[in-house]
Amino acid sequence: MCDRMDKQKVIIVEDMDLTRSGIRMVIEYYLPELCVTGEARNGNEFFQLLDSEGADIVLLDIGLKGMSGIDIARRLKKEYPKIKILAVSADNSPATVEEMLGTGVEGFIGKMANDNRTLVEAIRAVAEGYEFFGRDISAVISRTYLERKRHADATRDFTEQEKQIIELCHEGLPAKLIADRIGISAKTVNWHKSNIFRKLGINSTLELVKFGLNKGIIQPE
């Protein structure tokens, strides 16, 4: 129970008992201005607890059994948009980070890369209305942004002939047949492919085809 009505309420959603207890201890010791009103091991427990206790901040693990942390975050942002979410996860893959950020969470830190000080900084920042992303998460965000920018710049810089070559690579044609199709030499085709590879930072025709499909240069059949 909160001893003051003005304290922000926190619910911890984490399926590992030891981790949950550790987070609670950190909050109670370092953040007396907050109040942990409950803990949940999964999505069902969490939403039952939320209905009875309410919350201002949710510390949310992503890798939960059943309803994932990403699903919980989506539902929270739809049904309880004022609740602030700090995601805590051992999974900091680009796909997971992008999907979680897409839900609109206020913060995201990795379990494996953070000590108590970082956890306290993250919770305090989110509680005060700021965003907070751990160093490992920020690094993933930066890499993803730079990769997308590089690809976008490369796509914009493609000539029409280079786009033709990317499309014909999708058909599995060798350089000689591509050359015959567009009226240039096989040597020129290979030169163009090398130039495309350099622009994209890739090394194979398979990677080139995947890029073309993702960017709409190649239309899937």
Secondary structure, DSSP 8 states (H G I E B T S, - for coil): --SSTTSEEEEEE-S-HHHHHHHHHHHHHH-TTEEEEEEESSHHHHHHHHHHH--SEEEEES--SSS-HHHHHHHHHHH-TTSEEEEEES---HHHHHHHHTTT-SEEEEGGG--HHHHHHHHHHHHTT--EE-HHHHHHHHHHHHHHHHHHHHHHH--HHHHHHHHHHHTT--HHHHHHHHTS-HHHHHHHHHHHHHHHT--SHHHHHHHHHHHTSS---
